[in-house]
């Protein structure tokens, strides 16, 4: 999943942060019905993930996905699996005659 996030980030030229990439649980918390709220019948995938291989401690899933996506992005750019985008050149607006 983190590899897909990295590729999408690159192709769409987005930042990877907690506003652009979030788990369903993170989005639900913002909307007022997520894991932080007492709803007994909900299950939250990716809410907590193991930080393996670095640690077995459970960490917030969105944080782990964003960190891994950034690491994959940097390694794919370094290994030339993805090509850096050319800087965008602003085109002057044409004036109507």
N, C-alpha and C positions, 0 to 999 in steps of 0.2 A: 504494500500500500504506500509506503514512504517513497518508493521508486516512482510510482505513478504520480504522486504529489510533486516530486522533483521535476519530472518531465512536463507536467501541466504548468507548473510555475514558470519553467523556462519558456515554453511555447507561448503562454499567455502573458509573459512578462509581468507577473505579479510578484509581490513580496510574500514571503512565508512568515506570517505572524498570527497572533491569536484572533485577529479580525478577518483574515482571509482564509485560514485553514483551521477548522475546528471539528471536533467529534460531535456526534448527535447529542451526547450528554452535555457538552459545553454549550451548544446552541440552545438546548432545552433549559439549562440553568438561566441563561440570559432571558429566555421567554417566560420564566416563572413556573416551570413544571418539571424540571430536571432532577438529577440525583440529590441535589441539596434540599429538595422539598420532600415532605413525607407522603409519598405515593407508593403503596405497597405492591401494586401489581405491575410495576414497570421494571424492565431489565435494561441495563445500560451496557452495550458492547463498547469496548475500548475505553471504558471509564478509567481503569487503572491497568497499567502494563508493566511487566518486568523490564528493568533496565538492562537486561542481558545484552552483550556479554560482560559489560562493565560491572554490573551489580545485579543481584537477584531481588533487590528491594523494589516494591511496587511504587511506581511513580504515575502521576497523571498522564493518561493516554495521549491527550492532545499535545502535551509538552514533548513526550517521547517521539510522536510522529513528526512533529515539526523539526526536532533536532536531527532525527534520522534523515528526513527529507533534505535538509540543508547539507548534511554530510554527503549524501548520495549526489546531490547537485554539484557540489564542489569536486567530488571525485570523477564524475562523468565529464565535467568541463576540463579537468586536468588531464584525463585520459583521452580527450578529444572524441568522446562518444556523443557529446553535444557540442555544437559550434556556438561560439559567442555571437550575440546579435550585434549587428552593425549599429553604431549610434544613429538615431533618427535625425534626419536633416529637416528642419522646419521649412515648409514651402510657403512662400508669401502668397497671401490671398490675391486672386485676380480681381481687379476692379471692373465693375460693370461699365460698359461704354455708354 
